[in-house]
């Protein structure tokens, strides 16, 4: 086995044992792959048939050795949390803040990290973990953008933290064994090391090489090394506790650096257990810190103390090297947090009871002076600091390895994927060590120390955010076995981390957040799409469902009406122009692309629509439109459209407008293939190009004909087409018929004409009903509303609306124009009103109408009386004439329609980008559907992109 078997494979393949045999350890279970021995105890080495023993032993040699809870989580976390704070800063905290405030600080600090620990436990017990620790948790929960940005910051924090601890160890060594720079002769016999920048860099490089050597060998050797250091630290800690009871009261000489003013004593007292000492150390007494010369406050002392609590992720970083990360991380981390909390508070109490305040404030290394064995504390400082440096280095390498495996940064980190036969990412270790070495050149890291702490806090906040998002999304698959958390603990953790970040340094905190957001944007736009799942999708679903339930259709108001469009598409190859144009007039409303496929599910082996969704969704991405896709299977196109009108949308978000391509015999053109390179509406360069689109060929390129911009072959006749229009109106849906959009190109249409302007022509009068000149019926106002919405779109704002007012002789042109202008003013619609005399056109209608009347009077005298009565009713109810005059399509002649068509063409100087015309209601007599469709065809002949619009509901108001 030269490669590591995936963790999921280990989980799926389980060994089979006799019921009497106990279950093998986790590591042993993972090794039992297909082909391993069957039931019974595991055979030992030695001769045997087949691949059993020999094969098994080779697997053991090459299989990475996994770490247990204690070695993999408890020990690294304890050493990272103790570090130098335990030995050099516990007296500083008590001396400045007093025992009571010190305990409060520890309670607050551990409350903050405990909230994060609960989140870590919840996420880590919700599924299998791989290498990367916190990065793996955040990326799999919040997606690659958050995971990659936080992961990179966490990697840099570990790199800088490792360098910080290395330099801290160098300073600790030089403070004991170094010759001061201003002295040429050592003050004591053990001061043998020369000091200076380059000497310090040399010592730091040597320590970093030692850490590199341990980490290159592997996590198992690291665990052994840290265990040895852990034993040393525990022994030193025991001697410290013993010293408080065993050492007698003594006078301790303060360091010369602490005596920087007159009146300050040169000695301080270790009093042993005395009530007076405890009373003197109970309350706070903030003074100037002798190492920095700055006045201490609660916030500054708290920030220093909190640095010792930021190692809770040390065990999580080893997730890829643990036997069972989901089991080990929660138990190990909680154990380490509880243990350190107890130790810190016990030490604070013992220090407050035995050392006077002057000693605590003026000698931060007093534990060395009161220890039963003088060198033990020095050894403890060296050991804990070296362990923290190694922990940060190996943690950084594991995070870098996880980032490289996920390919979030492309080929930049491709080398970091390489591992040894034992699974150790040695290239990542080398890269991490190299960056640590670069940071060491800084010499001093007082500034970076604050940034490192803030980076850690930002990671903790992100872990809390990930857990909060999973909890709020209410995803059924989020069911961690660790249940001692709620969304309240996550929120408290986020707030606590944010407060601490800005408490430590507001400028660095703001800069870190800005850096994270910059990385987030870069990864969002540059990284490939991941298959991890995005928590944003679950959260959006949860919120959308909630708000859809709140969207009450009974509270709809005309003031807030917006078009919600269902566009029926037969073959997207010929409807690219129409799809993108309708996207412009939706005005942030619902936009659904509907498609009907003919068939009967009972006669098919499976649903044929499931395989088509991917192509349709790729089309939506390619055209960069905001639309949903709804496909249906039906025995006829008419029934399919009815299905979509009934079921499309949810709650208050349902289509109120049906858009159909016009029924004609124009040969469609494949615009989708040309849009691969020239489509002006496609702005997404990352999306794969239309070879993904598996749409059928168009009429003229295959044996399957198409009937226009709507439908799937010549399976829809004119009778059924008009019936679809009638059905939609019966369902109180607005209807739009789009003609001549096969070759529509928005860029070309919006290019200024010779006059330098772009026009949109609006004819809000029923041209198939010349005996009525009403501009204020429901349909006309709906037509005006759609034209106004189009003019509000950014790309169409430069277009000018031209509203054509048709007048006859004998009517006051000026009065009609003023009346229409007043209406437009009330409706807040800016348009250019054009007067169109159409006496000659109307005369053609009345001449033909008179012939019909004479013929009808000779055939049926009663019908003439009925018609007069009908005319009287229509004049009284002219505002609603569309509904009361269903047979208007049979009352106009072809000559009249041709004349109207020429009138429209004559007024188009310069030609408009698109026309809006009034669509009359289909006749009540279904036998006249074909004649109705022919009249629409004559009316719109050669007009260019044209919308025939019929509105059935009020959509516009003048009220506030």
Phi, psi and omega in degrees: 000107183261350180235156179282130178286137182303149182298323181297324179295320177299322183288328184279329183264115180243148180278156181250127181231159174295153181297336180278344184273138177291155179294137181287165176300164184299317182297324180290322179298321182294332184281346185275088181269171176304136182099353179281167183300152185277221184297158178109168180294155182292126183289150179272178179294154181137176181293148180186163182285153173065204185271015188301272190296312183297316179297321182294319181292326177292325176297319180297322182291325187263344180289131179301138179279125183267156184259151179274182180299312186294309184285327186270334185237306187297310184295309179300322181292317179300312183293325179290325181281330178284298182042223185269348181297323182299321188263331188243349186235357181291322176291324177301316182295312182292320181295323181275312188266346185081161184297317184296311179292330177297315178296320177299318178300316179295321178297315180295314182298315181285335172296316180297310183288334178293323177298320178291322178298321177297320178294317178300317180295320181296313183292319184290340178260014180260005180165180182289134178257147175241189181297147176124343176057240183299322178300315182297318179297313185291316183294320180285342179264314185260354180099171186293331183295305179294315182298316181293316181293314179293321180298317179294320178293323178293322176298312179296323179296319178292322177297309180294325178295320178297315178297322181298315180290326177297313178294325177296322178293321178298316180296322179294321179293316182291330179293336180260314187250359184272148174274124180304146183297328183275005179238143178263341181239137181294142180283337179220169186290333183270000175273094188239349185266128176291150182251171181132166185299309184290325175295318178298320178296323179294315179297318181296320178297320178297317178295318179297322177295323176297315177298319179298317181300316180295316184287331179290325180297324176138170183294330182293316177294322177300317180297320179293318179297315179293329178293320177297316178296322178300317178298319179297314181296320180294321177296314179299319180296321177296319179296327178295314179297319179295323184298325179300331181261329186270329184279136179278160178304142182209163176259130184245131178282129181284150177295150183298329181291339181276347181258084185246024179197163180284149178088355180269126180297155180265353180228161176218168190247136163261105193270348190076190183284111178220140180293324179297321178296318180296316180297323180290341182254006183289311187267165183283149175208085185281132179228187179281133176287122187288344179274332182245339181078015180252151179284130182275149175225176178302317183294316182291319178294320179298320180296319179295316181294324184293336177301334179278358182248010188260025180253020187289344181268002183299320177288323179295326178298338181268017187303325180288347182251008182266150177298313181219087186302320182295334178270322188281317188299310180299311184292316180293317182293315180297319178300314181295320181295315180296317181298312181295324178298316179296315182298313181300317182288322176297316178298321179298317180293316181295320179295317181294332182275343190238343185239133178287163188296326181299321178295318182292325184276337188245359179213098183283347179253032184293335180298332176292323184283336182257005183282149180295333176232112189306315186285349188298318181294322177298317178298320179297319178297314180298315185294312182295322180291318178297319178296318179296322178296316178294320180298317179292323180293312181290328175295318178298319181294321180292322178293317178297320178297318179294320177298318180294319180297329182276354176057034179287335182245023175066220183280356182300322184250021185297324180295331184289354179282342187291140179228163175279177180297333179274001178090007180279123180284078189293328178293319177297322177297316180295317179298316180298316179298320180298318179292323175299317179298322177295319180293329181297336179294342179294336177079303179238138185235033179299323180286316183291333181303318179294320180296321180299314180297320180294321177300316179298316180296324178295322176295316179299318178297323179293323176296316176299319179296320178298315179294320178297317180297318178296322180290316181290331180290341179055037180289133181300331182278358174268091179222072180295148177288337175273114188249006184273058177204158172219177177293338177294319179295324178295316180296317179297322177295318179297314181297317180298316178296320180296317179297317181296321180301312182282338176288322179291309178195110184294323181292312179297323179297314179297318179295322180294318179295319178296320178296320178297317180295323177296314177298321180300315180294318180298314180293323181299320184268340187252334185275153177288163179292134182263165179249023183280337190096141184246123179297333179301324179294318179294319179293318179298316178301314181299315182288320180298317178300318181296316183285332175294323176294329178280343182280093186271119180294339179288345179259009178299144179224147183300331181297331185249023178291144174214150180292133174238107201251136168248111179260116178277126184236126175279301181222115183300342182299329183256002187237023179300315181298317180292319180300316182287328178291316179296330176299333180283333185257009181283337176052058178061019178265183179289136179225117184236129171267116182254146179215136179248124172249130182281136179163171180234116185298331182292339180259002183250149179288333180203172180288117182285350184278336185298323182284350183265342185300321182299319179295319181292319178293324175295325176297316179300317178294318184296319180276354178057049178246159180257089186215155171260165179238133179224115180247148179217156178246126184212164180279346176209158179296321181299314179294324178296318178294321177299317178303312184293322178293327180284319193251348182294140178085176180220140175055236181278358179254081178231147181300134173247359182221129177255129179245127178237146168289156185283145179275106178210184182253017179293136177288125179287157178239142181281099179267347182288319180294324178287336180286350177302324184242337187241356184296119184286349184267351181268116181248000184263104181277346185278339187285142178295148188281167192299006164303342175290340186279112180255059177268154183292159178289159183273164176300136183100339177247358176210179181277354180265111180284161178237150183255022176129209184279000184221126176120178184225069182102172184280056180255004183232120179270170180300327180297313181290327179298312179292328178297325177297318177299314181296319179301316181298319180292324176297329179274012179059042174255137172291148185235136177230127174253127183250123180238148178063036174259007178302317184254020183292132178225111187298320181298317180291320181293327183270000175288132185302141177281189181298332178278354178084010183230156175245133185240149169237115185270136181234124176242089188275021179247149177286097183291345176266011176222073186291349180277003177230131180244028183287133176251002190240019175279172185302317183294317180297318180292325176296319178298317177297321181296315179296320178296321178293320178299317178299320181290343179275344179290142186306315183291338184254006183293332180282350178284149179251129176282129174248117181256120186263123181255109180274125183232154177244162179295140180099346177259147180287109180296317183296318180295318179296319180294319179294322180295317179293321178298320178295321178297315179298323179295318179293327180274000181057042179246124179265117183211155176264116182275126179244126180275129182236105173290132180223038180298317182294324179292315180294326179299321177300321180294314184288328176298313179292326180294320179296321176298319178296320183296318180295320180295320181290325180293323179289330182275323185209104180299327183291331183293330178295318178296322178297322181292320178298317178297320179296320178298319181297318180295320181294322180294327180286329185244046185293332181296336181239036187292336183298319182281334185263002182228067187289343185256024184294340182291341182266358187260005179239149184264166176295325178297318179296315181295321177296323178293319177297319179299317178293325178298316179296318180293324181292332182277352185271070178231107354287165182298140180280164175287325180202152179242145175246118180240160182277128177258114178287161179290142177299153180295154179290330179278114183294341178290346181262009182298318181296318178295322178299316180293323178295323179294320177296323180294318178295320182298322187256013184300124174060029181273354185079191182306118187222139174246122172264119193237133174230121179254140182243350181234147176296135183229002188219146181213155176259357180284156177287000000 
